[in-house]
Amino acid sequence: MKHRSTSEQHHGKKPRVPAAAAATSTSPQDGMEDKAATNPRELTQNPLKKIWMPYKNGLPEKHICQRKVCMTNCPTLIVTVGLPARGKTYISKKLTRYLNWIGVPTREFNVGQYRREFVKIYKSFEFFRPDNEEGLKIRRKCASAALNDVREYLTEDGGQVAVFDATNTTRERRETILEFAEQNGFKVFFVESVCEDPDVIQENIVQVKLDSPDYTNCNTEEAVEDFMKRIKCYENSYETLDEILDRDLSYIKIMDVGQRYLVNRVLDHIQSRIVYYLMNIHITPRSIYLCRHGESELNVKGRIGGDSGLTIRGKEFAKKLSHFIQEQNISDLKVWTSQMKRTIQTAEALNVPYEQWKVLNEIDAGVCEELMYEEIQRNYPLEFALRDQDKYRYRYPKGESYEDLVQRLEPVIMELERQENVLVICHQAVLRCLLAYFLDKTAEELPYLKCPLHTVLKLTPVAYGCKVESISLNVDAVNTHRERPANVDVSRMSEEALLTVPSHQ
Amino acid sequence: MALAINISTEHKNLTQTPLLKIWVPWSGGNLNRRRGSSVPQFCNSPTMIVMVGLPARGKTYISKKLTRYLNWIGVPTKMFNVGQYRREAVKIYKNFEFFKPDNEEVFDATNTTRERRAIIVSFAMEMGYKVFFVESICDDPEIIAENIRQVKFGSPDYADRDIDEAMEDFTQRIDCYRASYMPIDDEKDRKLSYIKIFDVGSRYLVNRVQDHIQSRIVYYLMNIHVTPRSIYLSRHGESELNLLGRIGGDTGLSPRGKKYASALATFIKGQKIIDLKVWTSHMKRTVQTAEALGVQYEQWKALNEIDAGVCEELTYEEIQENFPEEFALRDQDKYRYRYPKGESYEDLVHRLEPVIMELERQENVLVICHQAVMRCLLAYFLDKPADELPYLRCPLHTVLKLTPIAYGCKVESFFLNIEAVNTHRERPLNVNITRNPEEALQTVPDHI
């Protein structure tokens, strides 16, 4: 909620409602016998997140619940199924990254990793032969070790979702996992990837298997040949998820890299979100370009937020951005902006159609809109300190937090996954959130990611992650990045608070 | 993509449209040539959604619900129902159950043959439409019988029939179709875009989703269910600012508001609802109301009241005094009007979409929210168009109980007998910017 423009700005808060009316009274209810209703708890607003919560004896009570994605009490175990080189690890890692970004603590457990730690040196595909007793024993042991870690993560370490990444191609193995889950009170959701397209499989092998520690000492041909034989070892015993036999299980079967999906028995919200996500991702090569608007009038004045236009240098950047985009020779580029003047002005210079998304608007700084950091320190020193203590969760009074931003940006991420080549012209905090998603940055790192003006970030998916190229377009701009100061205590002095404020007019 | 930079565009200033507060290049008033679209580009070409399946498989139910949802999120959609076509022509726009009028029997009306579907696909190709098939497959006799009972007996075809006779007749009709029914074949039809829904949603097969809107449709269809349940909508109890005739803000409940909270607790207990979920916004007044219930509740930021930007905590009189043009614009188009530095109802709908999606997934839910938010939610359930939505009556201290029934929603309104101020401002007669203050303030409800 933006409050007033700078010209009408009050300094210090002046309540519009007379104090008497604002006081909460605890007058007795008339004729109500109901015990719960006679004593509704007093509410206090948590200073960091600005959430209203009931309190007793000056301390917040636990009874309150803020909407989170994973509202189930049950942790969820996602189990991949599929022959080697079907994209299971790709899916596992991507899904894990997505879930963590939207706030669901998730970790992946790759059984292959466990095997590599156990069997220090990989010799050949023979290890995976179905008649290799020794190999089978080790593989079973590794699966158990991984499940053990899953249990610890979900029951003791605060995990909500664990992704168990292995072939799990036999019904017997899956039964074992189901029993394990039932014993521990976990819900199970299977993700099977089925693919018979030899080109896709070949490409998978080239992209991720050749660089595997298993094949460091092989040349390409040797590695591919061995891997193909490895796949063969699994083929005979492969029992795909069956519509009849497995009709009571919850699963999604992904066929031919997303041409077709079979979805069975989605049990809850998180499974529904997972299905939606998996159905929107693709592996077509493409690049995502992220940049901020050109330098704005408020930027040079060291003021945050607002809706001002570009400076001369900002316009210069817009022009250079246009050149840059043309040089990149991108096919079918979509351009997205926020609904704020500065991003639109930037896009206008490109001379191509663009879409304005309100959800790409900069973080709402509420009562701090258009203030300088010095003014925030002067007028709201407590707020300023709280923000430095937990920049991700801190919500501006009548404004937003980074945490809110992530929730707001989720549809953008979903659409970015669906799209191919896209240029997103946005804002500092927004860019940090988007970048954190693509580069798998934690909530602690996110608000401090460096996203300078006049710099384009080109993200290209590669193997299991994302290649980033940072391209500065060589137009000077003010620095808007404020590092976390050493002293974040509410009792700190102004100088300590303002130590890391970048210079401005 | 080699485009020459047009020097003149550099000097083109941006101007903010007064109603929507969207920045557009000012080119002498011709907004049509602007490049920036502020409307989400869900689909570039119109899409035909074609229902497939035997009678009494929920096709009409799904069509109506999907149409309602798409219209609510802002995708103009119309349903073309075969059953009705025999009685009246309905306009085709983007979404319909297709029926090609020729001398063939109504048999093919359910698109149950491959030939029929091929005709549709080539028709669509000619017109430049995308086609998405939704097939409903169900063999559970109980579900089918219930479907028939719930919806067919309201149909004009069976107006004068005895129930058992009608059931018998209808079952026979289904058998006629069954003989020539060819479900979408996963091999032969693998080039088509479709979703198959098995057994009322326990299983889905999705093939070749082409674009964003189809992806949204699939997500929606996978989240809806037919389990009987009720949704209770209510505003927070009367707040301090309500009494003063001020909009927005984040105040607590007035004494009467607190009484309402208790009354709500009693009412809810009396309803004896199984497994009720309670949702509130992040604002003090809804949280306070929920606290009186003595049960667990979830706070959703998305349920916060519409952001009135610079008008937050003002009275209508003050808005008229300080922002008379804004006030008039709002009366001209209340749905699309965005407060300066605030939101519009249109923005609200966008914000509330995840709430609707989760409401579809859930069963019994009580949502304690705010006037504008409640109007948006109600409009979704009761299929109200954008121009009616901002004027729906959602008085304080009244619970609306919505129960899905047949193709729609039954609404029951419960006023809990605690007096409250009226916060409903009707559209005044004169919405012109030139109007005088009295005309603007004519419909403002009384306050302190």
Chai-1 contact restraints between the chains, C-beta under 6 A:
chainA,res_idxA,chainB,res_idxB,connection_type,confidence,min_distance_angstrom,max_distance_angstrom,comment,restraint_id
A,M1,B,D307,contact,1.0,0.0,6.0,A-B,restraint_1
A,K2,B,G309,contact,1.0,0.0,6.0,A-B,restraint_2
A,K2,B,K341,contact,1.0,0.0,6.0,A-B,restraint_3
A,R16,B,E313,contact,1.0,0.0,6.0,A-B,restraint_4
A,A21,B,E240,contact,1.0,0.0,6.0,A-B,restraint_5
A,T24,B,G252,contact,1.0,0.0,6.0,A-B,restraint_6
A,Q29,B,S262,contact,1.0,0.0,6.0,A-B,restraint_7
A,M32,B,S262,contact,1.0,0.0,6.0,A-B,restraint_8
A,A36,B,G294,contact,1.0,0.0,6.0,A-B,restraint_9
A,A37,B,S262,contact,1.0,0.0,6.0,A-B,restraint_10
A,A37,B,A265,contact,1.0,0.0,6.0,A-B,restraint_11
A,A37,B,A292,contact,1.0,0.0,6.0,A-B,restraint_12
A,P40,B,E291,contact,1.0,0.0,6.0,A-B,restraint_13
A,P40,B,A292,contact,1.0,0.0,6.0,A-B,restraint_14
A,R41,B,E291,contact,1.0,0.0,6.0,A-B,restraint_15
A,L43,B,Q288,contact,1.0,0.0,6.0,A-B,restraint_16
A,W52,B,K284,contact,1.0,0.0,6.0,A-B,restraint_17
A,W52,B,V287,contact,1.0,0.0,6.0,A-B,restraint_18
A,P54,B,E291,contact,1.0,0.0,6.0,A-B,restraint_19
A,C65,B,Q296,contact,1.0,0.0,6.0,A-B,restraint_20
A,C65,B,E298,contact,1.0,0.0,6.0,A-B,restraint_21
A,Q66,B,Q299,contact,1.0,0.0,6.0,A-B,restraint_22
A,R67,B,E298,contact,1.0,0.0,6.0,A-B,restraint_23
A,R67,B,Q299,contact,1.0,0.0,6.0,A-B,restraint_24
A,R67,B,W300,contact,1.0,0.0,6.0,A-B,restraint_25
A,Q259,B,R208,contact,1.0,0.0,6.0,A-B,restraint_26
A,R260,B,N207,contact,1.0,0.0,6.0,A-B,restraint_27
A,Y261,B,V206,contact,1.0,0.0,6.0,A-B,restraint_28
A,L262,B,L205,contact,1.0,0.0,6.0,A-B,restraint_29
A,V263,B,Y204,contact,1.0,0.0,6.0,A-B,restraint_30
A,N264,B,R203,contact,1.0,0.0,6.0,A-B,restraint_31
A,R265,B,S202,contact,1.0,0.0,6.0,A-B,restraint_32
A,S272,B,N223,contact,1.0,0.0,6.0,A-B,restraint_33
A,Y276,B,Y219,contact,1.0,0.0,6.0,A-B,restraint_34
A,N280,B,S215,contact,1.0,0.0,6.0,A-B,restraint_35
A,S322,B,I5,contact,1.0,0.0,6.0,A-B,restraint_36
A,K341,B,L14,contact,1.0,0.0,6.0,A-B,restraint_37
A,K341,B,W23,contact,1.0,0.0,6.0,A-B,restraint_38
A,I344,B,W23,contact,1.0,0.0,6.0,A-B,restraint_39
A,Q345,B,L14,contact,1.0,0.0,6.0,A-B,restraint_40
A,E348,B,P25,contact,1.0,0.0,6.0,A-B,restraint_41
A,N351,B,L3,contact,1.0,0.0,6.0,A-B,restraint_42
A,P353,B,R35,contact,1.0,0.0,6.0,A-B,restraint_43
A,Y354,B,G36,contact,1.0,0.0,6.0,A-B,restraint_44
A,E355,B,S37,contact,1.0,0.0,6.0,A-B,restraint_45
A,E355,B,Q41,contact,1.0,0.0,6.0,A-B,restraint_46
A,Q356,B,G36,contact,1.0,0.0,6.0,A-B,restraint_47
A,Q356,B,S38,contact,1.0,0.0,6.0,A-B,restraint_48
